[in-house]
Amino acid sequence: MAMNERYEPQSIEQRWQSRWEGAGAFRAGRRPEVEKRYVLEMFPYPSGAMHMGHARVYTIGDALARYLRMRGYDVLHPIGFDALGLPAENAAIKDGRHPAERTRENIVAFRAEMKTLGYAFDWEREVVTADPSYYRWNQWFFLKMLERGIVYRREGKANWCTGCATVIANEQVVEDNRCERCGSPVVEKVIPEWAFRITAFAQDLLDGLDGLTEWPERIVTMQRNWIGKSVGAEVDFAVPGQEPIKVFTTRVDTIHGCTYVVLAPEHPLVERLTRPERQAEVRAFVERMRKTDAAERTGEAAPKEGVFTGARAVNPYTGEEVPVWIANFVLAEYGTGAVMSVPAHDQRDFEFARKYGLPIRVVIQPAKGERLPRGDALTEAYTADGVLEASGDATGLDSAAAREKLAAEAKARGFGQPTVRWHLRDWGFSRQRYWGTPIPVVYCPDHGVVPVPEDQLPVTLPAEALITGTGEPPLAKVPSFVNTTCPRCGGPARREVDTMDTFVDSSWYYARYLSPKDDTRPFDPAEAKRWLPVDVYVGGPEHAVMHLLYFRFWHRVMHRLGLVQEDEPVKRLVTQGIVNGPDGRKMSKRWGNVVAPGPIVARFGADTVRLFMLFAAPPEKDIDWSDEQVDGLFRFLSRVWRIFHARQECFRAPEAALAQAQGDFLELRRKTHRTIKRVTDGIQGDLKFNTSIAALMELVNALYALEPASEPDRAAVREALIAVATLLAPFAPHAAEELWHEVLGPAARDALLAEHPWPAFDPALVAADVVTIAVQVNGKLRGEVQAPVAAGEAEVRALAEGEERVRAHLDGKSVRKVVFVPKRLINFVVGG
């Protein structure tokens, strides 16, 4: 069949997608004898339609997976759907539909969109977290962790979203104390809840960050800060007639300079300590702070505000009484909710002291240089380490030694101890909603909390639940679900009506892909030994704290259970930037600037969409959707197509003729091999797909500049065409397959480019870089020659004298002088 003259992606893309699927080209495990690579993108949450942000993350991962498969690796590249959770339930309530029905429809649409883009997923491994066959294993993990004390029941303060009517994590509370999902106010509420003891893994999670050398540094830093290890001392400040105020400090070396103590407005001691004459002012301040967002209270630019309680506390090191204040910059959930304030050596304390006229006492002097003046003469706090003064027995010690001595003294004298504090809190994961994994316990009047036996899993969601988003949890409204029997005594019992946070589903899904149809265990440990850890994980930086921290925690739990062999789930993390709308703002229904993949694929083809996602910027950078750039990349693919069509006479050129290529066609061969190297380097290094595609564009331009006239010329062009098609395969796989088969013809009839080896470059052709050297006779340009970069005068002269046009101006004349400028020109000065 003759090659179509025009590039018409609609006529080829579905055909190649069917060929790939029929051949099982992307099934993992087909080559168990070779080295593996596990490429994973964060799976989508199908609460709505697929958008260009999804297209970007999956195109990045897909290009890498295709490349690695062509490099000879056994590649696992799976996909699934993160289908449970609040967004789907809220959307279903809004639409008046059951979340299961709505989610199923969204998944069907999502899956179809992904397939039109030609993603090289192993679809046989697809998982859907809303399926009981998946969330059964969430319940199994719960039971295993309950046995080991990693799961526990607690009464505690929680973030209650007034809109979602459920508990949300600290990380889901955003500006103005509002829910990141629905924007409703978040209030503090004391409720019973289930929690994972993630704090028991804090040190291990912190230490593990040192080994994540292939993660973006900013993500590692965010994790390190969220875990938040602080080494210091706990010290009790006695209050006459009351329990002591317990403070935590990392700078106990400055404690002799403490001139006041500050409590968080929410601290339980505030009400008891406050003197009667101060009660009204204190209560008004506490109420105002309760309504103020924590980030607003503690921000660097926030004004420092406080109220004196009228109480005094005793500094245990000096015996001095200091006033007790409450202030906006201290939060109950950090440290002990109380701080010792040393204004000479803490800038925040300094500003507060200046505002309210509190004493400032210098107790640390710089180890070198000019001494600090008296506290009342300071213009800012001195916060560095130094040498102690006016600090009792610790005077003269450097700060590090003083911290050790004073912490030991607190322990010896019984008013404190050396302490490590963590910012990390245990993960409260129970939610008062329907669309989540049921928690597998029952409440028995005689035996309390009783785990559901493993052979009774899964505990499934009842289809008939009344889902309103208000009132008691939906599962509590289904008597057939709630009323059950105790597995221990057979008596009447009630099921747990809370469900699990959707972050549970996404904490271990990568392991379920290894054996998704296994109904005897979460996954096969032998498969885990083969495939884990994930080699490359692609997703948005917005998941830097919650998902990735829980992800790492869960892997450690699986390690303790003997299911995996390593501590970390992922070697390399790639965080992609967002896709902004045509107006430069983040795509959002609110702005009306969302671009869906479907219409663009229908108009330009999947390969054009893929090229735009990869060419617009490196993966970590944001990109702006641009109709002009999309059109430009379609034109590029059309140019590629046209040069193949125009050079069909080269398709049958014998490979043996390559050795005779000369002049411009030898240079074409060199450019072809340099392009192979550049494209390979671009993918292998920092995934600079944009530079790889740019290199391909240059090679295509070079092809347009040449008109082959001989068999060696045509052989060089054929080599370049094959390289273009093969190198395009990760980026524009449908066009690449079609063009590759056009060039190879019957020889490739039953083969697939997707399974073909990646091209190798010839080091000699890459290394033997050439330059164009102008040849002059008596200062007039008479020709050009191609010479190796390192060529000397003798080599270049020989090439020039062999050039026909130059030789015509030299014949019969004597060469009086030769002027040679390396890499630029050679000039023959001749006489009659």
BELFEN-V965763 format. One record per pair of residues at least 4 apart in sequence whose C-alpha atoms are under 7 Angstrom apart, sorted by sequence separation. I is the first residue (numbers start at 1). J is the second residue. If there is no record, write none. Layout:
i=I j=J
i=I j=J
This chain:
i=9 j=13
i=12 j=16
i=13 j=17
i=14 j=18
i=15 j=19
i=16 j=20
i=17 j=21
i=18 j=22
i=19 j=23
i=20 j=24
i=21 j=25
i=50 j=54
i=51 j=55
i=52 j=56
i=53 j=57
i=54 j=58
i=55 j=59
i=56 j=60
i=57 j=61
i=58 j=62
i=59 j=63
i=60 j=64
i=61 j=65
i=62 j=66
i=63 j=67
i=64 j=68
i=65 j=69
i=66 j=70
i=67 j=71
i=68 j=72
i=69 j=73
i=84 j=88
i=85 j=89
i=86 j=90
i=87 j=91
i=88 j=92
i=89 j=93
i=90 j=94
i=91 j=95
i=92 j=96
i=93 j=97
i=98 j=102
i=99 j=103
i=100 j=104
i=101 j=105
i=102 j=106
i=103 j=107
i=104 j=108
i=105 j=109
i=106 j=110
i=107 j=111
i=108 j=112
i=109 j=113
i=110 j=114
i=111 j=115
i=112 j=116
i=113 j=117
i=114 j=118
i=115 j=119
i=131 j=135
i=132 j=136
i=135 j=139
i=136 j=140
i=137 j=141
i=138 j=142
i=139 j=143
i=140 j=144
i=141 j=145
i=142 j=146
i=143 j=147
i=144 j=148
i=145 j=149
i=146 j=150
i=161 j=165
i=168 j=172
i=173 j=177
i=174 j=178
i=179 j=183
i=198 j=202
i=201 j=205
i=202 j=206
i=203 j=207
i=204 j=208
i=205 j=209
i=208 j=212
i=216 j=220
i=217 j=221
i=218 j=222
i=219 j=223
i=220 j=224
i=221 j=225
i=222 j=226
i=223 j=227
i=224 j=228
i=239 j=243
i=263 j=267
i=269 j=273
i=270 j=274
i=274 j=278
i=275 j=279
i=278 j=282
i=279 j=283
i=280 j=284
i=281 j=285
i=282 j=286
i=283 j=287
i=284 j=288
i=285 j=289
i=286 j=290
i=287 j=291
i=288 j=292
i=292 j=296
i=293 j=297
i=294 j=298
i=295 j=299
i=298 j=302
i=315 j=319
i=332 j=336
i=333 j=337
i=342 j=346
i=343 j=347
i=346 j=350
i=347 j=351
i=348 j=352
i=349 j=353
i=350 j=354
i=351 j=355
i=352 j=356
i=353 j=357
i=354 j=358
i=373 j=377
i=374 j=378
i=391 j=395
i=397 j=401
i=398 j=402
i=399 j=403
i=400 j=404
i=401 j=405
i=402 j=406
i=403 j=407
i=404 j=408
i=405 j=409
i=406 j=410
i=407 j=411
i=408 j=412
i=409 j=413
i=410 j=414
i=411 j=415
i=444 j=448
i=452 j=456
i=472 j=476
i=478 j=482
i=479 j=483
i=486 j=490
i=500 j=504
i=502 j=506
i=503 j=507
i=505 j=509
i=508 j=512
i=509 j=513
i=512 j=516
i=518 j=522
i=524 j=528
i=525 j=529
i=526 j=530
i=527 j=531
i=528 j=532
i=543 j=547
i=544 j=548
i=545 j=549
i=546 j=550
i=547 j=551
i=548 j=552
i=549 j=553
i=550 j=554
i=551 j=555
i=552 j=556
i=553 j=557
i=554 j=558
i=555 j=559
i=556 j=560
i=557 j=561
i=558 j=562
i=559 j=563
i=580 j=584
i=581 j=585
i=588 j=592
i=589 j=593
i=597 j=601
i=598 j=602
i=599 j=603
i=600 j=604
i=601 j=605
i=604 j=608
i=605 j=609
i=606 j=610
i=607 j=611
i=608 j=612
i=609 j=613
i=610 j=614
i=611 j=615
i=612 j=616
i=617 j=621
i=626 j=630
i=627 j=631
i=628 j=632
i=629 j=633
i=630 j=634
i=631 j=635
i=632 j=636
i=633 j=637
i=634 j=638
i=635 j=639
i=636 j=640
i=637 j=641
i=638 j=642
i=639 j=643
i=640 j=644
i=641 j=645
i=642 j=646
i=643 j=647
i=644 j=648
i=661 j=665
i=662 j=666
i=663 j=667
i=664 j=668
i=665 j=669
i=666 j=670
i=667 j=671
i=668 j=672
i=669 j=673
i=670 j=674
i=671 j=675
i=672 j=676
i=673 j=677
i=674 j=678
i=675 j=679
i=676 j=680
i=677 j=681
i=678 j=682
i=679 j=683
i=680 j=684
i=681 j=685
i=682 j=686
i=683 j=687
i=688 j=692
i=689 j=693
i=690 j=694
i=691 j=695
i=692 j=696
i=693 j=697
i=694 j=698
i=695 j=699
i=696 j=700
i=697 j=701
i=698 j=702
i=699 j=703
i=700 j=704
i=701 j=705
i=702 j=706
i=709 j=713
i=710 j=714
i=711 j=715
i=712 j=716
i=713 j=717
i=714 j=718
i=715 j=719
i=716 j=720
i=717 j=721
i=718 j=722
i=719 j=723
i=720 j=724
i=721 j=725
i=722 j=726
i=723 j=727
i=724 j=728
i=725 j=729
i=728 j=732
i=729 j=733
i=732 j=736
i=733 j=737
i=734 j=738
i=735 j=739
i=736 j=740
i=737 j=741
i=738 j=742
i=739 j=743
i=740 j=744
i=741 j=745
i=744 j=748
i=745 j=749
i=752 j=756
i=762 j=766
i=763 j=767
i=764 j=768
i=776 j=780
i=777 j=781
i=787 j=791
i=791 j=795
i=792 j=796
i=793 j=797
i=794 j=798
i=795 j=799
i=796 j=800
i=797 j=801
i=798 j=802
i=799 j=803
i=803 j=807
i=804 j=808
i=806 j=810
i=807 j=811
i=821 j=825
i=20 j=25
i=68 j=73
i=69 j=74
i=92 j=97
i=97 j=102
i=114 j=119
i=129 j=134
i=130 j=135
i=145 j=150
i=146 j=151
i=160 j=165
i=161 j=166
i=173 j=178
i=174 j=179
i=178 j=183
i=179 j=184
i=215 j=220
i=239 j=244
i=265 j=270
i=274 j=279
i=292 j=297
i=297 j=302
i=314 j=319
i=315 j=320
i=332 j=337
i=353 j=358
i=366 j=371
i=373 j=378
i=390 j=395
i=397 j=402
i=410 j=415
i=411 j=416
i=443 j=448
i=444 j=449
i=485 j=490
i=486 j=491
i=518 j=523
i=543 j=548
i=558 j=563
i=559 j=564
i=580 j=585
i=581 j=586
i=588 j=593
i=589 j=594
i=601 j=606
i=661 j=666
i=682 j=687
i=683 j=688
i=708 j=713
i=728 j=733
i=776 j=781
i=777 j=782
i=791 j=796
i=801 j=806
i=802 j=807
i=820 j=825
i=821 j=826
i=69 j=75
i=92 j=98
i=128 j=134
i=129 j=135
i=145 j=151
i=146 j=152
i=160 j=166
i=161 j=167
i=173 j=179
i=174 j=180
i=178 j=184
i=179 j=185
i=238 j=244
i=296 j=302
i=314 j=320
i=315 j=321
i=331 j=337
i=343 j=349
i=344 j=350
i=353 j=359
i=365 j=371
i=388 j=394
i=389 j=395
i=410 j=416
i=411 j=417
i=443 j=449
i=444 j=450
i=476 j=482
i=485 j=491
i=486 j=492
i=558 j=564
i=559 j=565
i=580 j=586
i=581 j=587
i=587 j=593
i=588 j=594
i=617 j=623
i=682 j=688
i=683 j=689
i=708 j=714
i=775 j=781
i=776 j=782
i=800 j=806
i=801 j=807
i=820 j=826
i=68 j=75
i=92 j=99
i=160 j=167
i=161 j=168
i=172 j=179
i=173 j=180
i=178 j=185
i=179 j=186
i=237 j=244
i=238 j=245
i=314 j=321
i=330 j=337
i=342 j=349
i=343 j=350
i=365 j=372
i=388 j=395
i=389 j=396
i=410 j=417
i=442 j=449
i=443 j=450
i=467 j=474
i=485 j=492
i=486 j=493
i=559 j=566
i=579 j=586
i=580 j=587
i=587 j=594
i=616 j=623
i=682 j=689
i=729 j=736
i=741 j=748
i=774 j=781
i=775 j=782
i=819 j=826
i=820 j=827
i=159 j=167
i=160 j=168
i=172 j=180
i=177 j=185
i=178 j=186
i=236 j=244
i=237 j=245
i=313 j=321
i=314 j=322
i=341 j=349
i=388 j=396
i=394 j=402
i=441 j=449
i=442 j=450
i=466 j=474
i=484 j=492
i=485 j=493
i=515 j=523
i=559 j=567
i=579 j=587
i=601 j=609
i=728 j=736
i=775 j=783
i=819 j=827
i=142 j=151
i=158 j=167
i=159 j=168
i=177 j=186
i=236 j=245
i=237 j=246
i=312 j=321
i=313 j=322
i=387 j=396
i=388 j=397
i=408 j=417
i=441 j=450
i=442 j=451
i=465 j=474
i=484 j=493
i=514 j=523
i=515 j=524
i=682 j=691
i=774 j=783
i=775 j=784
i=787 j=796
i=818 j=827
i=819 j=828
i=65 j=75
i=89 j=99
i=92 j=102
i=159 j=169
i=236 j=246
i=312 j=322
i=313 j=323
i=343 j=353
i=387 j=397
i=388 j=398
i=407 j=417
i=408 j=418
i=441 j=451
i=442 j=452
i=465 j=475
i=483 j=493
i=484 j=494
i=512 j=522
i=682 j=692
i=726 j=736
i=774 j=784
i=818 j=828
i=88 j=99
i=159 j=170
i=209 j=220
i=235 j=246
i=236 j=247
i=312 j=323
i=313 j=324
i=387 j=398
i=388 j=399
i=407 j=418
i=440 j=451
i=441 j=452
i=466 j=477
i=483 j=494
i=484 j=495
i=512 j=523
i=556 j=567
i=582 j=593
i=725 j=736
i=773 j=784
i=774 j=785
i=817 j=828
i=818 j=829
i=65 j=77
i=234 j=246
i=235 j=247
i=311 j=323
i=312 j=324
i=362 j=374
i=386 j=398
i=387 j=399
i=440 j=452
i=482 j=494
i=483 j=495
i=511 j=523
i=555 j=567
i=581 j=593
i=772 j=784
i=773 j=785
i=817 j=829
i=234 j=247
i=235 j=248
i=311 j=324
i=362 j=375
i=386 j=399
i=465 j=478
i=482 j=495
i=514 j=527
i=555 j=568
i=581 j=594
i=679 j=692
i=772 j=785
i=773 j=786
i=815 j=828
i=816 j=829
i=234 j=248
i=310 j=324
i=361 j=375
i=385 j=399
i=514 j=528
i=555 j=569
i=678 j=692
i=725 j=739
i=726 j=740
i=772 j=786
i=785 j=799
i=815 j=829
i=816 j=830
i=88 j=103
i=233 j=248
i=234 j=249
i=309 j=324
i=360 j=375
i=725 j=740
i=771 j=786
i=772 j=787
i=785 j=800
i=815 j=830
i=816 j=831
i=41 j=57
i=232 j=248
i=233 j=249
i=308 j=324
i=309 j=325
i=344 j=360
i=360 j=376
i=552 j=568
i=679 j=695
i=737 j=753
i=770 j=786
i=771 j=787
i=814 j=830
i=815 j=831
i=41 j=58
i=232 j=249
i=233 j=250
i=308 j=325
i=343 j=360
i=344 j=361
i=552 j=569
i=678 j=695
i=770 j=787
i=771 j=788
i=813 j=830
i=814 j=831
i=161 j=179
i=206 j=224
i=232 j=250
i=307 j=325
i=308 j=326
i=344 j=362
i=612 j=630
i=722 j=740
i=770 j=788
i=771 j=789
i=813 j=831
i=814 j=832
i=163 j=182
i=231 j=250
i=232 j=251
i=233 j=252
i=306 j=325
i=307 j=326
i=367 j=386
i=440 j=459
i=462 j=481
i=769 j=788
i=770 j=789
i=813 j=832
i=41 j=61
i=83 j=103
i=230 j=250
i=266 j=286
i=306 j=326
i=307 j=327
i=366 j=386
i=367 j=387
i=675 j=695
i=768 j=788
i=769 j=789
i=40 j=61
i=163 j=184
i=206 j=227
i=265 j=286
i=306 j=327
i=365 j=386
i=366 j=387
i=438 j=459
i=476 j=497
i=612 j=633
i=675 j=696
i=722 j=743
i=39 j=61
i=162 j=184
i=305 j=327
i=306 j=328
i=364 j=386
i=365 j=387
i=438 j=460
i=475 j=497
i=608 j=630
i=611 j=633
i=783 j=805
i=161 j=184
i=162 j=185
i=305 j=328
i=364 j=387
i=365 j=388
i=438 j=461
i=782 j=805
i=783 j=806
i=161 j=185
i=162 j=186
i=265 j=289
i=304 j=328
i=364 j=388
i=473 j=497
i=675 j=699
i=782 j=806
i=161 j=186
i=202 j=227
i=282 j=307
i=304 j=329
i=363 j=388
i=364 j=389
i=473 j=498
i=608 j=633
i=775 j=800
i=39 j=65
i=160 j=186
i=161 j=187
i=363 j=389
i=608 j=634
i=159 j=186
i=160 j=187
i=282 j=309
i=363 j=390
i=672 j=699
i=793 j=820
i=159 j=187
i=160 j=188
i=363 j=391
i=671 j=699
i=696 j=724
i=159 j=188
i=160 j=189
i=158 j=188
i=159 j=189
i=298 j=328
i=604 j=634
i=157 j=188
i=158 j=189
i=278 j=309
i=297 j=328
i=298 j=329
i=344 j=375
i=350 j=381
i=157 j=189
i=158 j=190
i=278 j=310
i=297 j=329
i=157 j=190
i=347 j=380
i=537 j=570
i=156 j=190
i=157 j=191
i=275 j=309
i=347 j=381
i=536 j=570
i=541 j=575
i=789 j=823
i=46 j=81
i=155 j=190
i=156 j=191
i=274 j=309
i=275 j=310
i=346 j=381
i=452 j=487
i=529 j=564
i=533 j=568
i=534 j=569
i=535 j=570
i=536 j=571
i=537 j=572
i=538 j=573
i=539 j=574
i=540 j=575
i=37 j=73
i=43 j=79
i=45 j=81
i=155 j=191
i=156 j=192
i=273 j=309
i=274 j=310
i=275 j=311
i=345 j=381
i=346 j=382
i=528 j=564
i=529 j=565
i=533 j=569
i=534 j=570
i=535 j=571
i=536 j=572
i=537 j=573
i=538 j=574
i=539 j=575
i=540 j=576
i=36 j=73
i=37 j=74
i=38 j=75
i=39 j=76
i=40 j=77
i=43 j=80
i=44 j=81
i=45 j=82
i=46 j=83
i=155 j=192
i=274 j=311
i=344 j=381
i=345 j=382
i=346 j=383
i=533 j=570
i=534 j=571
i=535 j=572
i=536 j=573
i=537 j=574
i=538 j=575
i=539 j=576
i=540 j=577
i=35 j=73
i=36 j=74
i=37 j=75
i=38 j=76
i=39 j=77
i=40 j=78
i=43 j=81
i=44 j=82
i=45 j=83
i=154 j=192
i=155 j=193
i=273 j=311
i=343 j=381
i=344 j=382
i=345 j=383
i=525 j=563
i=533 j=571
i=34 j=73
i=35 j=74
i=36 j=75
i=37 j=76
i=38 j=77
i=43 j=82
i=154 j=193
i=289 j=328
i=525 j=564
i=34 j=74
i=47 j=87
i=153 j=193
i=154 j=194
i=433 j=473
i=434 j=474
i=507 j=547
i=584 j=624
i=47 j=88
i=153 j=194
i=432 j=473
i=433 j=474
i=434 j=475
i=32 j=74
i=79 j=121
i=152 j=194
i=153 j=195
i=444 j=486
i=577 j=619
i=582 j=624
i=31 j=74
i=78 j=121
i=152 j=195
i=507 j=550
i=508 j=551
i=576 j=619
i=577 j=620
i=579 j=622
i=580 j=623
i=581 j=624
i=582 j=625
i=77 j=121
i=78 j=122
i=79 j=123
i=151 j=195
i=152 j=196
i=442 j=486
i=503 j=547
i=507 j=551
i=576 j=620
i=577 j=621
i=578 j=622
i=579 j=623
i=580 j=624
i=581 j=625
i=582 j=626
i=29 j=74
i=77 j=122
i=78 j=123
i=83 j=128
i=84 j=129
i=151 j=196
i=575 j=620
i=576 j=621
i=577 j=622
i=578 j=623
i=579 j=624
i=580 j=625
i=28 j=74
i=80 j=126
i=81 j=127
i=82 j=128
i=83 j=129
i=84 j=130
i=150 j=196
i=151 j=197
i=508 j=554
i=579 j=625
i=28 j=75
i=78 j=125
i=79 j=126
i=80 j=127
i=81 j=128
i=82 j=129
i=83 j=130
i=150 j=197
i=507 j=554
i=669 j=716
i=28 j=76
i=78 j=126
i=80 j=128
i=81 j=129
i=304 j=352
i=444 j=492
i=665 j=713
i=668 j=716
i=672 j=720
i=779 j=827
i=444 j=493
i=778 j=827
i=443 j=493
i=444 j=494
i=773 j=823
i=774 j=824
i=775 j=825
i=776 j=826
i=777 j=827
i=778 j=828
i=442 j=493
i=443 j=494
i=661 j=712
i=665 j=716
i=672 j=723
i=773 j=824
i=774 j=825
i=775 j=826
i=776 j=827
i=777 j=828
i=778 j=829
i=442 j=494
i=443 j=495
i=660 j=712
i=661 j=713
i=771 j=823
i=773 j=825
i=774 j=826
i=775 j=827
i=776 j=828
i=777 j=829
i=778 j=830
i=442 j=495
i=66 j=120
i=441 j=495
i=442 j=496
i=657 j=711
i=658 j=712
i=441 j=496
i=657 j=712
i=661 j=716
i=47 j=103
i=46 j=103
i=49 j=106
i=62 j=119
i=439 j=496
i=658 j=715
i=48 j=106
i=62 j=120
i=653 j=711
i=657 j=715
i=658 j=716
i=47 j=106
i=439 j=498
i=46 j=106
i=50 j=110
i=438 j=498
i=439 j=499
i=640 j=700
i=655 j=715
i=46 j=107
i=49 j=110
i=261 j=322
i=265 j=326
i=438 j=499
i=439 j=500
i=643 j=704
i=653 j=714
i=654 j=715
i=256 j=318
i=260 j=322
i=261 j=323
i=262 j=324
i=263 j=325
i=264 j=326
i=265 j=327
i=437 j=499
i=438 j=500
i=653 j=715
i=259 j=322
i=260 j=323
i=261 j=324
i=262 j=325
i=263 j=326
i=264 j=327
i=436 j=499
i=437 j=500
i=260 j=324
i=261 j=325
i=262 j=326
i=263 j=327
i=436 j=500
i=650 j=714
i=262 j=327
i=267 j=332
i=433 j=498
i=434 j=499
i=436 j=501
i=650 j=715
i=653 j=718
i=264 j=330
i=266 j=332
i=432 j=498
i=433 j=499
i=436 j=502
i=263 j=330
i=264 j=331
i=431 j=498
i=432 j=499
i=650 j=717
i=651 j=718
i=264 j=332
i=430 j=498
i=431 j=499
i=650 j=718
i=430 j=499
i=431 j=500
i=267 j=337
i=430 j=500
i=431 j=501
i=618 j=688
i=429 j=500
i=430 j=501
i=618 j=689
i=429 j=501
i=618 j=690
i=239 j=312
i=264 j=337
i=617 j=690
i=239 j=313
i=263 j=337
i=264 j=338
i=615 j=689
i=616 j=690
i=238 j=313
i=239 j=314
i=263 j=338
i=614 j=689
i=615 j=690
i=237 j=313
i=238 j=314
i=262 j=338
i=263 j=339
i=614 j=690
i=237 j=314
i=262 j=339
i=237 j=315
i=261 j=339
i=262 j=340
i=615 j=693
i=237 j=316
i=261 j=340
i=262 j=341
i=260 j=340
i=261 j=341
i=260 j=341
i=258 j=340
i=259 j=341
i=258 j=341
i=259 j=342
i=258 j=342
i=677 j=761
i=257 j=342
i=676 j=761
i=335 j=421
i=248 j=335
i=248 j=336
i=254 j=342
i=673 j=761
i=247 j=336
i=334 j=423
i=673 j=762
i=246 j=336
i=247 j=338
i=248 j=339
i=246 j=338
i=247 j=339
i=651 j=743
i=673 j=765
i=674 j=766
i=247 j=340
i=651 j=744
i=673 j=766
i=26 j=120
i=28 j=122
i=26 j=121
i=27 j=122
i=670 j=765
i=26 j=122
i=670 j=766
i=259 j=359
i=17 j=118
i=259 j=360
i=257 j=361
i=257 j=362
i=257 j=363
i=256 j=363
i=254 j=363
i=254 j=364
i=177 j=293
i=176 j=293
i=175 j=293
i=611 j=731
i=610 j=731
i=611 j=732
i=610 j=732
i=663 j=786
i=607 j=732
i=607 j=733
i=607 j=734
i=256 j=391
i=253 j=399
i=253 j=402
i=253 j=403
i=252 j=403
i=251 j=403
i=253 j=406
i=252 j=406
i=233 j=407
i=235 j=410
i=236 j=415
i=235 j=415
i=236 j=416
i=235 j=416
i=234 j=416
i=235 j=417
i=234 j=417
i=233 j=417
i=234 j=418
i=233 j=418
i=234 j=419
i=232 j=418
i=233 j=419
i=232 j=419
i=231 j=419
i=232 j=420
i=231 j=420
i=230 j=420
i=231 j=421
i=229 j=420
i=230 j=421
i=229 j=421
i=230 j=422
i=229 j=422
i=228 j=422
i=229 j=423
i=227 j=422
i=228 j=423
i=227 j=423
i=228 j=424
i=226 j=423
i=227 j=424
i=226 j=424
i=199 j=424
i=199 j=425
i=199 j=426
i=198 j=426
i=197 j=426
i=198 j=427
i=196 j=426
i=197 j=427
i=195 j=426
i=196 j=427
i=195 j=427
i=196 j=428
i=195 j=428
i=194 j=428
i=195 j=429
i=193 j=428
i=194 j=429
i=194 j=430
i=193 j=430
i=167 j=431
i=166 j=431
i=166 j=432
i=166 j=433
i=139 j=439
i=139 j=440
i=135 j=437
i=165 j=469
i=164 j=469
i=165 j=470
i=143 j=451
i=140 j=454
i=136 j=457
i=223 j=544
i=136 j=458
i=222 j=544
i=223 j=545
i=222 j=545
i=219 j=544
i=132 j=458
i=132 j=460
i=89 j=435
i=86 j=435
i=85 j=435
i=84 j=435
i=85 j=436
i=84 j=436
i=198 j=553
i=214 j=571
i=215 j=572
i=216 j=573
i=214 j=572
i=215 j=573
i=212 j=571
i=214 j=573
i=93 j=467
i=93 j=468
i=171 j=546
i=129 j=505
i=137 j=522
i=125 j=513
i=127 j=516
i=125 j=516
i=85 j=501
i=85 j=502
i=84 j=502
i=82 j=506
i=78 j=513
i=61 j=538
i=57 j=538
i=57 j=539
i=113 j=598
i=117 j=606
i=116 j=606
i=38 j=531
i=36 j=531
i=39 j=534
i=38 j=534
i=39 j=535
i=40 j=536
i=41 j=537
i=42 j=538
i=38 j=535
i=39 j=536
i=40 j=537
i=41 j=538
i=42 j=539
i=37 j=535
i=38 j=536
i=39 j=537
i=40 j=538
i=41 j=539
i=57 j=576
i=53 j=578
i=53 j=579
i=52 j=579
i=52 j=595
i=51 j=595
i=52 j=596
i=51 j=596
i=52 j=597
i=50 j=596
i=51 j=597
i=59 j=610
i=60 j=614
i=56 j=613
i=10 j=605
i=9 j=605
i=7 j=638
i=7 j=641
i=6 j=642
i=5 j=642
i=5 j=645
i=3 j=645
i=67 j=730
i=66 j=730
i=64 j=730
i=63 j=730
i=63 j=731
i=70 j=754
i=70 j=755
i=72 j=757
i=69 j=755
i=70 j=756
i=71 j=757
i=70 j=757
i=71 j=758
i=66 j=754
i=70 j=758
i=16 j=734
i=13 j=734
i=12 j=734
i=25 j=755
